[in-house]
């Protein structure tokens, strides 16, 4: 069924656009999302006063536009920002299942189920080749699983979402698709899950970890911890000493990475995906995921930084948007 659907879509795509591109559907999806962010960010950052409807559709949360002036933006469905929780419900399901399958294949030596092959063929391509080791795939998968479980905990039990903070249907759709897409990208070029591999052995061997792998793991765990710490700092701004929510107001955070950066959670996200990309650097499809994450998180960091500067008169002059002490 997956193959017939894929062939139908591919044939119609080529007939409509006359393209012989080798880019698969997962790569196309992430590159389209990244390009949309780059184009939207350009207009919002430079020409927003001339094209306000782009800013109204682009912004969300604390730097969102409360009063929409155009019909198009008024027609966009919006949801409470607390719906971020849904992203991590989906993420936990995807990566738990993925880790189960990888454990079954790499540790217990079982075959990859045919329905997974068919699905990966449909959403990527049939002639998939693996240039990475099973060890790299399994470590990256464990790190991503660790991240989505912690983010599930953050959004459900730590974060305090403002009652008036909103996201529109575009933000919601991108968030819901991100983690399934990331899991697909990870498995699409994994040994045994692809159609051929350059490595003779598909077993996990931690003794063959490179120095780069070890540094990437350390960087990930460092950023992972600081993302949790700074997320908790943000949540505590709206709570009393007993942990009870007492306000929905935005306040200026201090402590940990907030001493150097306006948006540590976003910078930590960039560092974590950089770590995984260092581990999976031979996975072509994963680079599209990384590109999307970079442009998205950089723009969020910039918008947040400018919002803090504009909103708080006591904003620290030495606090930067992306790189401590530099920018």
N, C-alpha and C positions, 0 to 999 in steps of 0.2 A: 504493500500500500504506500509506504513512504517513498519508494522508488518511482512509482507511477505519478504521485503528486509532484515530486521533484522534477521529473521529466516534463510534466505539463507546464509547470512554472518556468522552467528553463527555456523551453521552446517558445513560449509566449513572450518571455522577456527578450529573447534574442530577436524575435520577429518585430517587436515594438521598437527596440532600441538599436538593432543591428550591431550587437556587441559580441565579440569573441573573447571577452575578458576572462582570465583565469581566477578572478576574485570570487571566492565562494560567498554564500549568503550570510554567514556569520561575520565574515570580514566586511562585507558590504554594509551590514547593519551597524557595526561599530564605527566604521569610517564615516557613514552618513550622519550618525549622531555627533561624532566629533566635529565634522565640518559644519553642522548646524550650530553647534556651540561657538565655534570660531567666528562664523558670520554674524550670529546674533550678538556675541560679545563685542565685536567691532562696532556695530551700530549703537549698542547700549552705552559703551564706554566713550564713544566719540560723537555720535550724532543723535543721542536720545531725545533731545529737545525738538528735533525736526521730525522724528519718527516715534512718537510716544507709544504707539500701539505695540512696538517691538519690546520696549521696556516693560510694558504691562503684561505681556505674555511671557517674558523671559524671567522676570524677577519673582522671588517667592520668599516666604518666611519674614524675618525681621526687616529685610531690605526690599520687600514686595511693595507694589503699588496698591493702595487701599481703594482708590476711586478710579474705576476704569472709564476711559473717555470714548472708546470706540466700540462699535457693534460687534466686531470680530472677537474682541477680548471679553465682552460681556457674555458672548455665546459659549466661551470656553468653560466647561464645567470645572469647578474647583472643590477641593476637599480640605479638611483640617490637616495641618502639618503632622499631626499625630499618626496619620496614615502611613508615615515612614515605617511604622511597626510592621506593616504588611510586607515590605520589601524583605525584611529579615525572617519572617515566617517562611516565605518562599525560599530564601537563601538557605535556611537551615535544612529544609526538605531536600533541596538539590544537592547540597554538599554532604549531607549525611548519607544519602543514597549513593553519591559518587564515591565516598570513602569506603562504603560497604562493598561496592563493586570492585574497586581497586584492591582492597584487602583480599577479596575472594580470588582475584586473578593473580596478583603479584606475590602474595604470601602463601595462599593455599593452593595455587597452581591450577585453578579452574579456568575453563574457557570463557571468553567474553560472550554473553548471551546474544543471540542473533538479532533480537529486537533493538539492542543498543547499536550494533553495527549498522542496521538499516536506518536508524534515526540519525546517526552521525553522518552517514552517506547522504541523507536527504538535506540536512541543514549545513553541511560543509561541502565535501566532494568525495567521490568514490575512490579516487587514486591518492588517498592520503598516505603520507610518508612520515615516519617518526625519525627525528634526528637527536632525540634526547633519551636519557636513560630512565628506566623505571624508578630508580632511586630519586631522581630529580622530580619526576611527576608526583610521586608519593609524598615527598617532603612539601612540595608546593601545595598539594591538596590538603595535607594536615594543617599547614599554616592558614590557608583560606578557611578551612572548617573552624579552626580556633577563632579566627576573626569574626565570622558570621555568628557564631554562638555568643561571643562577647557583645557584639552589636545588638543581637536579639535581647540580651540581658539589659544593655544600656537603654534601648528604646522602650522596653516594657517596665523596667524597675528603677531606672536612674533618672533619665531625662524628664524634664518638665516642659511640655509643649504649650506655647501660648494659646489661649482660647481663640485669639483672632488671627493666628498665623495660618496661612493658607498655601496650598500648592494647587496648580491647575492640572488638568487631565494629561497634559504633555509630560510634566514632571513625573506624575504618577506612573504613566506608562513606561517611561524610561527607567524608573526605579524598579518596577516589577520585572522588566526584561533583563536588567543588568546582570544579576547573579546567575540566572539560567544560562545567559550568553557566555559568561565567564567560565562556567563549568564546561560548556560545550567546547569552548576554545582550548581549555586545558586538556580535555580528553581527545580532541580531534587529531592530535599529533602525538598521542601517547603510545608507547610500545604495546603491542597486542590489540589495542583499540583501533589502530590504524592498519592499513593493508600490508605494509612492509616497514621494516626497520633496519637501520644501519648497524645495530648492535647485535652481536651473536647471543648474548645473554640478556634475558628480560627479568632477572631476579634483582631484588633489593639488596644492596651491599653498602652499608653505611661507612665501611672502611675506605671506600673509593670517593668519599666526599672531598671536593677540592677546597682550597683556601677560600676561593670566591664563594662557594656554597656556604661555608661556615660564617663568613663575614655577612653574607646576605641574611642568614638566619638570625644572627645577632642583631643586625639592623632592624629586621622585622620585629623582633621581640621588644627591642628598645622603643620603637615607634608605637607598637601595640600598647605598651604599658602607659606611655605618655598620652595616647589618645583617650584611654580610659580615665586617667587622672584629670585631664583637662575637661572632659565631658562631665565628670562629677563636679568640678569647680563651677561649671556653667549651671548645672542643676541646683547646686547648693545656694546659688544667688537668689533662688525663689523659695527657699525653705528656711524654717527656723531651726534652732538647735536640736529640736526633737524630730526633725525630718519631715515636718508637715509643710505642705505648700501654702504659702501665705500671700504670694503676689504673682502676677503675670507680667510685671514690668521687666524691661530689659535694663540690666545694670552692667557696669564696666568690670570685667573680671580681672583678677590679679592672681599671681602664683604660678609655679611651674613654668611651662613654656609661654604662658601669657605675659611673662616679664619681657619676652623678646618678640612675640608674634601676636597678631590680632586673631588669627584663626588656627590655633594649633591642631584641632581635630582634622582639618583639611590637609595641613602640611604632613601630619602623621600618616594620613591615608596615601598621600603621594609617596612617602618613604616606604610604606609597606608594599605598595604595588611595584615600586622600584626594586625592592628586595626579591619579590617573586619573579620579576622579569629577569633579574640577574641569574636566577636559578633556571628559568625556562627560556633563556635567550635564543635558543635554537628553534623554538616553537614560533613559527611565522604568524599564526593566527593570534597568539597571545599578544603580540605587539600591537594589534589593533585595539585590544582591550586596554592596554597600557596607554595608548594614544588618547583614547576617549577619557580615561580617568584623569590624565594629566590636564587636558584642556578644561574639563569640567571643574576639577578641584582648584585649578589656578584661578579661573574666573570667579568661583565662589569666594575664594580667599581675598581677591581684589575688591569685590563688591562689599564683603564684610568689613574689610579694612577701611574703605572709604566711608561706609556707614558709621562706624565707630568714630572716625575723625570728625564727621559732621554732627553727630549726635551728642558727644560728650566733650565739654569744654576742658575737662581735666585729662584728656587722652594723652598718655605718655608720648613725648616726642621721639623717643628712641625705639618705640615699638614698630616693627616692620610687618609687611604683608606676607612675604614668602620666605625670605632668607634673613636670618638674624644679623643685625648690624649692617646689612647691605641694602636690601630692598623689601 
